Amino acid sequence: MIEIKNITILGAGNLGSRIGLQAAISGYRVVFYDLNEGAFHRAHEVFQKILKHLVKTEQLKHEATAVISSRIFFTTSPTEAVQDADGYFILRNSARIIGSANGRKTVSS
């Protein structure tokens, strides 16, 4: 059985960012792939709000936020995104991103 330590999230939007943050909180190294760098900035802002709330409600110690943040990475390179991945999530709208990133035709539902 493969031990999963590194996860790639294809799509750093609303859903992907929250799945990735939960994975990082759970101890996984997370790489977000997106063509839109603006999605990374928005995701980072959401992370900070959620982590601040978890500290405020005593669900998380403040010291843990730096450790969690150190597990999160962003890239616009499809090669970098998957090079260390043990598993990955493809989110609904990401099929278009994958198709335009690697030149292959993909089907988006």
Residue pairs with C-beta under 8 A, 6 or more apart in sequence:
2 86
3 86
4 28
4 86
4 87
5 28
5 29
5 86
6 28
6 29
6 30
6 31
6 84
6 85
6 86
6 87
7 20
7 23
7 28
7 29
7 30
7 31
7 85
7 86
7 87
7 88
7 89
8 30
8 31
8 32
8 33
8 81
8 82
8 85
8 87
8 88
8 89
9 16
9 17
9 19
9 20
9 23
9 30
9 31
9 32
9 33
9 88
9 89
9 91
10 16
10 33
10 34
10 81
10 88
10 89
10 90
10 91
10 94
10 97
10 98
11 32
11 33
11 34
11 39
11 90
11 91
11 93
11 94
11 97
12 20
12 32
12 33
12 34
12 36
12 39
12 40
12 42
12 43
12 74
13 34
13 39
13 43
13 91
13 93
15 91
15 92
16 32
16 34
16 43
16 89
16 91
16 94
17 32
17 39
17 42
17 43
17 46
17 47
18 46
18 50
19 89
19 91
20 30
20 32
20 43
20 72
21 30
21 46
21 47
21 50
21 51
21 68
21 72
23 30
24 30
24 68
24 69
24 71
24 72
25 60
25 68
27 71
28 71
29 71
29 73
29 84
30 71
30 72
30 73
31 73
31 74
31 75
31 80
31 81
31 84
31 85
32 39
32 40
32 43
32 72
32 73
32 74
32 75
32 81
33 75
33 76
33 77
33 78
33 80
33 81
33 82
33 97
33 101
34 40
34 74
34 76
34 97
35 76
35 97
35 100
35 101
37 74
37 76
40 74
43 74
47 69
47 72
51 60
51 65
51 68
51 69
54 60
55 61
55 62
55 65
75 81
78 98
78 101
78 102
82 88
90 98
92 108
92 109
93 108
95 106
95 107
95 108
95 109
96 106
96 108
98 104
98 106
99 105
99 106
99 108
